[in-house]
Amino acid sequence: MLSATTGLVLVNGVSYGLLLFMLSSGLTLIFSMLGVLNFAHASFYMLGAYFAYALASMLGFWSALILAPLIVGVAGAVFERAVLRRLRARGALAELLATFGLAYVVAELVQLAWGRGPVDYAVPAALEGVLVPVAGIAVPAYRLFLMGLACVIALLVWIAFRATRVGLILQAALSQPAMTQALGYDVPLLYTGVFACGAALAALAGAAGGNVLVTEPGMAATVGSVVFVVVVVGGLGSLGGAFAASLLIGVLQTWAVTSDATLGQWWPPAAGELAGVTGVILRAIAPVLHLSVAQLAPAVPYLLMVAVLLWRPRGLFGVREG
């Protein structure tokens, strides 16, 4: 039987992990279909949060949750059609630099429009402060809503990609674009649609999670690098891998934040008494070993990525080339 503290850590970790999946699923779709490592993906997440904040004050949270991803999806389609499509012939580096530049433009526009401080994006009144007992643990209702929404999105994306005609056409365009074009399908339009869907998924994560996490101009930089870690750990282009890696990173990082353990627990008591080079080295690294696990929590995803790349370079669910 889990204790209340362990249960809350698990719930918070899973909800954070599922939020990461909503964000990383769009990036995974864009990379698997277009081969573009979209550095502006976290910027779409930030735009989703800010647009939802602005719309919620006028139309209410639930309308904002629908409209914000649609607006960002349209913006993503315009960017793909006006910029990325023209750069595709120049190779992946030109596309990567374009998305890198877009991320900086979006960050500046957000600061000009909403200021440099955080905004008061609140949880909807119907779910604010509501606790739901789950296995003897009082779980915030909005956390449960986030988890349910992420699971629904994961199921819908899997069905759309694997069990529909559009999904089959997308898979054909991925492996044989020239043949798909010859059969009468507009492959560039499919690419635009995939990029728009990926941007909309990122915006949905921002609209749904921006009121749990802080909505401020640095939120894209905060979560953007973690999303790339999720994609690498799960395996580039693998939705299943992104799902597993998101949950793993979410739970590990949440546990690390709440842990009161220190690395000094493994520090040998007699190390300071050692002579010679070994003693000098151990005394030099002693301050590092006395750090707490909570202090190292931000580095947990990156340590996991290094470990996975050493053990399985293609990621947990990645397919070996060739």
N, C-alpha and C positions, 0 to 999 in steps of 0.2 A: 504494500500500500504506500503510495507516494505521500510525502509530507506536503503541507500547504505551500511551503516555500519552494520546494522542488516542482510542485505542480504549476505554480505561477511562472517559474522560470521556463518550464517547458511550453506553457501556453504562449507566453510572450515571445519565446524563441521561434515557435512554429508560426505565429502570426507575422513576425518580422520576416521570417524566411519566405512565407507565401507572398508577402508584399514584394520582396526581392524577385520572386518568380514572375509576378505580373510585369515587373520592369524588365527583367532579363529575357522574357519570352519574346518580346518585340525585337530586341537586339538579335536574338538567335534567329528569328524568322528573316530579318533583313540580311544577316550574314549568310545564312544558308541559301537564300534565293538570289541575292544580288552580289554576294561576295564583298560587301562593304562593311568595314569596321567603323560603325557610325559613332564618332566621338561626340556628336551632339545629342545622343540618345537621352542622356540624363537631363539635358536642357529641355527636351519635350516633357519629361517628368516634372520639372520645375514649372513649366508653362501650364501644365495641367492643374497643378496645385494653385497657382495664382489665378488662373481663369476661373477655377471652381470657387475660390474665395470671393472674387468679384461678382460672379453670377449668383452665389448663394445669398448675398445680401439683398439682391433684387428679386430673385425667382425662388429661392429656397434651396436647400442642400440637394434634394433628390433630382431636381431639374438640372442643377449645376453638375451633378455627377454624370449626367448623360450628355449635356451640351459641351462641357469642357473638352472631353476626348474627341468629340466630333470636330470642334474648331481646330484643335491641334492636328488631327488627322488630315484635315484639308490643307493646313499650312505645310505639313510634311509632304503631301502630294505635290503642292506647288513647288517646293524646294527640289524634290526629285526630278520633276519635269523640266524646271527651268535651269537647274544647275547640274545635278548629278548625271542626267541623261547626256548632256553635252560633254561632260568630262569622261564618260565611260571609255571612250576610245583612247584616252590618254593613260589609262591604267589605274590601278588601285591607289597609288600614292596621291594622285591628283584628287581623287574622291575623298581620301582620308583627310587631306589638308583642307578641303572645302568644308567638311563637317567640323573639323577643328576650329576653323574660322567662324562658322555658324554658332558654335558653343559660346565663343567670346561675345559675339554680337547679341545673342539672346541674354547673356548675363548682364551686359550693359543696359539693354532695353528694359529689363526687369527692374534694375536699380533706378533708372530714370522714371519709370512709371509708378513703382510702389515704394521707393526709398531703399535705404541700405539696412534698415532694421527688420525684424520679424513682423509679420502681420497676425492679426487675431483671427485665425481661421479655426472656428470652433466645431466640435462634434455636433451633429444634429440633435436638437432638443429632445426628440423622441427616444434617443439612445444614451443621452448624457447622464452619467451617474447611475445607470441601470446595471445591476449585477445579476448574473445568471449562475445558479449553482450547477457545477459540472463535476461529478465524482467527488463531491464534498468540498470543491474549491469554488470560491466566488470569482467568476470571470466577468470582466466588463462586457456588456452586450455588444459594444461597437467592435471589440476585438473579435468576437464570434462572427459578426457581420463581415469583417475584413477577411477572415479565414474562409467563410462560405463563398464570398465573392471570388476570391482567388481560385478556389477549387472549381467553381463554375466556369471561370475563364479558362482554366487549364483543360477542362473537359471539352469546352466548345472549340478551342484551338485545335485540340487533337482530332476531334470529329471533323472539323472543317478541312484539315490538312490530309487526313487519312481516309475519310469515308464519304466524301462528296465529290461531285464532278469537277467543281472548281479546284479542289485539292489535287485531284489526279492530273488536271491540266497544269497546275503549278509544278508538280513533280516532274512532269514531262518537260516543261520549260526549263527546269533546273538542269536536267541531264542532256536534253536535246533541243536547245532553243531554236536552231535553224529549222529542224523538222517540224516543231510545233508551229513556227511562223508559217511554214509551207502549208500546213493543214488549215490555215485560215484564222488562227488565233493571233490576237494582237499582243505579242510578248512584251513590248515596251509598256503597254497599258497594264499588263499583269504586274510588271515590276513596280509601276507607280502605285498600284493598289496594295502591294505587299508593303512598300515603304510607308504608305499612309496608315495601314493597319498596325504596323510596328510602332509608329509615332503615337497612334491613338491608345495602344496598350500602355505605353509609357505614361501618357497623360492620365489614363484611368488610375494607374498606380499613384500618381501625384494627387489626383482629386480625392481618392479614397484614403490615402495615407498621410496627406499633408497636414491634417488636423491632429493626427496622433504624433507624428514627428513634427519638427519645427518647420514652418514655411518661411523661409528667408533666402536671400540671394545666394548664399553659399551652399544651399541644399544639393544642387547639382554636383558640385565638386565633392561634397561629402559622400554621396552615394554612388557617384559615377564610376569611381575606380573599383568599388566593391562589386558592381554589376559586371564589369569586365572580368573580375576574378571568378565570379559565378560561372560565366560563360566558358572560361578556360578550364576551370576545375571540372565542370560537367562534360565538357567536350564540345568543341566548336561545331555549331549547327545542330546539336542534339537537344530537342525539347525535353525529353526524359532526363537527360543529364542536367539540364538547367534546373529542373524541378528538384531533383535529388540534391544538387549542390546548394541550391537556395535554402532548403530545409537544414542541411548540415551546417552551413555557415551561420544561419540564423540562430540555431540552438547553441552552437559553440560560442558565438560571440556574446549572446545573452548570458550564458553561464559564466563566461569570463568576466563580464561586467559586474555580476553579483557575487563573484567569488572573493572570499577573504584570505585565500591562500597566498603565500609568497614564495618566490623562487629560493629564498634563503632557507626554506625547510629542507632543501636537498644540499645545502652548503655543509661540507665536512667540517666539524668543529675544530679539528686540529690543523686545518689547511693554513691558517695564519702562522703556525709555528714552523712550517716547512722552510728549509733553507734552499739556496741555490736558485736557478732559473725558474723551476717549478713554483717555488714559494712566491717569487716576484710576480709571476703571471697570475697566480691565484689571488694574490692580494690586489693586483691591478683590476681584475674583473669582479671583485667582491661587490662594489656598488651596483653593478648590473644584476647580479644574482640576488640582491636584496630587494629588487623591485617586486611589487605585488602583481598577481595575475590580472587584477582589474586595470592596473596601469598599462598592461600590455594588450588589453582587449582590442584596441583599434588595429593592432598588428596581426591578430589571429587569422583573418581571411588570407593575408599575404603569406603567412607561414604555412597555412594549409595548401595554398597554391604551389609554393616551392616544393613541399613534400609530395604532392600529387604529380608534379612535373618530373620529379626525380624517379618516382616509382612507376608512373604511367603517363608518359609525355603527351599522349593524345587525349588525356582527360578520362574521367570515370566511364563515360559512355561514348567516347569518341571512336570513330572507325579508322582503323589503320589504312593509310594511303596505299593504293595499289593492291 
